[in-house]
Amino acid sequence: MSKNDLTCDVLVLGGGPGGYSAAFRAADLGLQVALVERYATLGGVCLNVGCIPSKALLHVAGVMGEVNHLVALGVDYGAPEIDIGKLRTHKEKVIAKLTGGLGAMARMRKVTLLRGVGTFISPGQVKVEETAGPGRDKTGGVKTVQFQRAIIAAGSQAVRLPFMPQDPRIVDSTGALALAHAPKRMLIVGGGIIGLEMGTVYSALGARLDVVEMEAGLMPGADRDLVRVWQKLNAPRFDRIMLNTKTVAARAVDAGIEISFEGEGAPPPQTYDLVLQAVGRSPNGQRIGAQAAGVAVSERGFIAVDAQMRTSAPHIFAIGDIVGQPMLAHKAVHEGHVAAEVIAGELQNNEKLARAAFDARVIPSVAYTGPEVAWVGLTEEQAAAQGITLEKGLFPWSASGRAIANGQSEGMTKLLFDARTGRIAGGGIVGAHAGDLIGEVALAIEMGADATDIGKTIHPHPTLGETIALAAEVAHGACTDLPPALAPTLTRAMTRHDKLLRE
C-alpha cells in the first residue's frame, strides 16, 4: 500500500445523521473508524442543505405568523422589513454551530474523517477522491481505505423532472434553501412535506403560491382529517391547489418559467418567478460502486438489508435513505446504531451486541409547516385496507384551554385503537408543536398502551400535551371536557376494555 492508504475496522460511507451516528457508536464501542463525507462538514444533506436549515427558516416564518396574530389582540409591530441577506446569515450560523459540534465530537472519538466521494473498488476497499479544502491539496487527492466492515450511508438526492430546463429560477430543496431572492409568484411541484415546508417559508416572505400534485390529496400518507385542517388554515397562502394534475412541460421565458399542466381543472400555462421541484428523492445506490463489493443494488438504487442492516455482502451493512422508505433522519440514526453494534459484536465476540436488530414498530412523520402535522402508526385508510377495525378518540383543540389561550384552537389530536386488542395502533396531531407531541404517541404504540393507560396517565394542565390524554379519554368514554352526547358510543369502548382486563 502507498503512504496515503489507511486501514480501519469500520468504514462508514456518508456522514449524514445515520452515518455519523453509526461512526460515533462504533467508535464508542472501541472500534477504529473512518468516515467519508462529500460535504465540507459533517451532517450530510440533513444538516447542511436539508432538515436543519429549513427548520431555522420555518422558525422565522412561524414567529412572523404569531406576530400577525397579535394584531387582533391589540399588539401591532407594524409590517415586517425583511433582510434576505441577514436571514441567510442566520441559517448559516445554525448550520455552522451544529456541524462544528459534530466535527469536534468526531475528533474526540478519534474518528478519521475523509472529505470526498467514496466508491467501492473491491469487497474490502473504498477509493476516496478527496475534495480540496483546509489541510488538503488544492486539487484534492485519492486515498484507498481498507476495511474489515463497512456501513453504507450514502443517502439520496432530489429527483429532477427531465423536461425542466436548466435555469436558476427552477430549484430543488437545496436551491430553495439558498434564498437567492424572494419571488412574487411561486409554483411547488409536488404536494409532499418538503415542498409544503418550503412553501411556508416563501409565503412568509411574500410569495403567492400554487401547488400541483399528481395524487388526490396533499401530504400523501398523512391522515386525511389532519390534512383537511391544515389545508383550510393555509388556504390564504395559495392561489391554486391543483390535485390529480401533472406538470407536463416547462420553458424559460423573460418573465419567468412557463409551466403547462394536464389533469382535472388544469389551468392554461402559467408563468412563475420561482419553481420548486419537490417530487421526491432517489437513493444513491448506483453511484458508489457497490457491485464491486458484492452488494446487490436494485434498478432504482435501493439496497436490500435484513433486520441487522446487513446487505447481500455479509460484511457490509447499509442504512438510511438508501435502504428504503421512509427516508427520514431519525430512522437512519437508529439503523446506524444497530449496524455499529452488530459489527462490534462480531469483531469483539460480544454475543449481546451481535444480536442487535432494528425492530421499531412505528416511525413517526412530521410536516413542520404552519401548523405542524404529525402522525405515527396506522391511519384510518391504512387500517381499512388491511381489514383492521378501529376505535377512535378525537379531541378537538377548540376544547383545549391552552390552545384557545394560544389562539390555536383549530387543531386536533386523534388516537386510533385496535378494536380487537384495545391497544393503540396509530395517531395524529395537527397544530402548534405537533412534531414535539407525536413522540408520546409513538412511545405508547411501542409499549402496547391502551386508552386507559394513556388517559389515566396524569398530564399537566393546561398544555397541548394534555390533548393526548383527553383523546384517549374520549376513546374509553371518560372525557368530561366534551359534551355528553358522545357517551353511548364511548361507553361501549369502555365496556370492551373492562372485559379484556377481566380476561
Secondary structure, DSSP 8 states (H G I E B T S, - for coil): --TT-EEEEEEEE--SHHHHHHHHHHHHTT--EEEEESSSSTTHHHHHHSHHHHHHHHHHHHHHHHHHHHHTTT----S----HHHHHHHHHHHHHHHHHHHHHHHHHTT-EEEEEEEEEEETTEEEEEE---TTS-TT--EEEEEEEEEEE---EEE---TTS---TTEE-HHHHHT-----SEEEEES-SHHHHHHHHHHHHTT-EEEEE-SSSSSSTTS-HHHHHHHHHHHGGGEEEEE-SEEEEEEEEETTEEEEEEEETT--S-EEESEEEE-S-EEE-GGGTTGGGGT----TTS-----TT-B-SSTTEEE-GGGG-S---HHHHHHHHHHHHHHHHHHHHT-HHHHT-----S---EEE-SSSEEEEEE--HHHHHHTT--EEEEEEEGGG-HHHHHTT-TT-EEEEEEETTT-BEEEEEEEETTHHHHHHHHHHHHHTT-BHHHHHTS---SS-STHHHHHHHHHHHT---SS-GGGHHHHHHHHHHHHHHHH-
